[in-house]
Amino acid sequence: ELLMMCAPAVDPVTMAAVVKQESGGQPWVLNNNTTRKSVTFASKAAAVAAAVSAVGRGESVDLGLVQINSKNLPALGLSVEQVFDPCTNIAAGANILAAGYERSGSLGSALSIYNTGRSDSKIGHAYAQKVFDQAGVKVPGIPGGQLAKLPEVSSFAANPALVPVRLAVTPSPSAAGLSPLRAVLQPATWR
């Protein structure tokens, strides 16, 4: 419900996978990119205090549920305290993801941009695959695709050297869960 309310332009399955990958659903997480330390705080106040201190020292930190980087706060018009509000954090992440999608036209590339700022980053595409994995999708379905006709076992009777195998294929409508409800972030071809 929070995802649909705070990130209406991004399918909740996609946004939930980003949250799970970034913070495991913990709202008071601070990942310090400068010191390479990650801390989960017991309260918003403790997380805000630690983040304000780190940013004051010029350190780069990722904040909250979707790990908004502190260097993005001015462009997003947010303070450290504001970005630790769960809805604000999710909305900011959704805006970054939507901008990446608009720029690249591909959900995989948009996730790469979300993580690294670049659509052609190997690290970013590895991150994108992790997000797809969090959603339980290994290979997404082809949007609008139809199940291909496969040969029956009897087709192999003419050639006894072939082992007769009946391919069991089940369409996976669950893969469609990665396409947004409002057609804003529909998956395009993976780049």
N, C-alpha and C positions, 0 to 999 in steps of 0.2 A: 504494500500500500504506500509506504514512504517513497519507494522508487517511482511509482506511477505519479504521485503527487509532485515530487521534486524534480523529476526528469521525464516529463511527458513526451519529449521528442525522441527518446531512446527507449527501445523495447526493454521491459523490465528484466528479461532473461539476460540480455547483453549487459545491462547495468549491474545486475546482481553478480555476474561473472567478474566484472571489473572490481567490484567491492571485495569479493572473495579473494581475488588475486592480490589486490593492493593491501588490504588490512585484515583479511579474515573476518571482517564484520566488526572489528574493534574501533569505536569512534575516537578514542583518545590516543591514537598511535602517532608517534613522531619518528621518522626515519631520517637520521642525520647523514646526508651524503658526504659531508666534509670529514666527519670522524668515522663514518661507516658503522654507526651504532643505531640500533632501533630500540625504542622503549615504548611500552604500553603503560599508560598512566591510569590510575584509579579514578580520576575525576577530570572534568573539563578544565577546571581551574589549574590543576597541576600541569596538564598538557599545554595550556596557554602560556603559563609562566616559563616553562622550559623552552617553548618555541620562541617566545619574545626574546629570551636571553640568547639563544642560538642565532637568531636573525640579527640581533644587536651586535654580535661578534662577527657578522658577515658570513655566517655559515649557510649553506644551502640545505634546507630541510623539506621533507615531504610530510604533509599534514592530513590527519583525519581518515575517514572511511575510504576515500578514493585517492588519497595521498597527493593532494595538490601541492606542487612545489612552491616554496616561499617566493621564488623569483617571479612567479605568475600573479602574485597577489595584487600588485599595482594595476596591471592590465585588467584584472577581473574586478577591480574596485573594492577589494576585500581587505579587512584587517586580519591579523592572526586570530583574534578572538572570534570574529565572524566565521572564519573558515572551519572552525571546530564545531559549529552548529551542524548537525548531521544533514539536514535538508539543504542548507546552503552549500555544504561540501559536495553533496551529490549533484546539485544543480550546476555547480562550477565544473565538475568533472564531465557532466553531460554536455555542457557548452563547449568544452575543449574537444571532446570526442566528436560532436556534431561539426565543429569547424574543420577537424581533420578529415571527416567524411566528405564534407563539401569540397575540400581541397583535392582529395584523392579519388573520390568516387568508389572506394572499396572499403569494406569494413575492416579487413585485415590491415590495409595500409593506414586507415584511421586509427586503429589501435597502436600501430607502430609509431605514428605521429604523437599520439597521446603519451606514449612511454618515452620516446627519444627526441621528438620534434621533427623527425624525418620519416618519409614514407619508404625510403630505400635502405633502411638500416637492418642489417642481419639481426642485431640485438632486438630491435623493435619487432621484427617478424617472429622471432622466437617468443617474445612477450605475447604477441597476438595469439600464437598457438596455445600458450598457457591459458589465456583467457578463454579461448574456444574449449580447451580441456575442462576448465572450471564449469562451463555450461553443459558439460557432458557430451559435447559434439566433437567427434574425431574427424569425420569428413561430412560437411554439411550437404544437404540435398541440393539439387539443382532447382532453383526457384522456377516453378511452373513446369518442371520436367515431368515426363511420363515414364513409367516402368518399361524398359526395353523388352522386346520379345526375345526370349532365349530358346535355344534348340532343345527339343524334347530328347529324352534318352534314346528313343527309336532312331534318331538321326545318326547315332554312332554305330548302328547295326551294320552298315555298309563297310565299315573299317574296323575289323576285330582288334587291331593293334591299339585302338583308343580305348581307354577305360571309360565305360559308360558312367557318367555322373549327372545327376539331376541337380542343377544349381538351385539352391533355396535362397531366394531374394525377397526380402520384406521391405516395402517402402517405409521410409522413416519420416513421418510428418513432424516428429519432434525436432528435427533439424530446422524446420521452418521457424522455430522459436527464436532464432537469431535474427529474424527479420522484424523490423519495428512494426508496432501496431498502427502507426500513423504514417507509414511510408516515408519517413524522413531518413532513416538509416538502413535502407534495404541493401542486403549484401550484393555486391557486384562480383566480377571475377576476381579471384585472388591474384595478387601481383607479387 
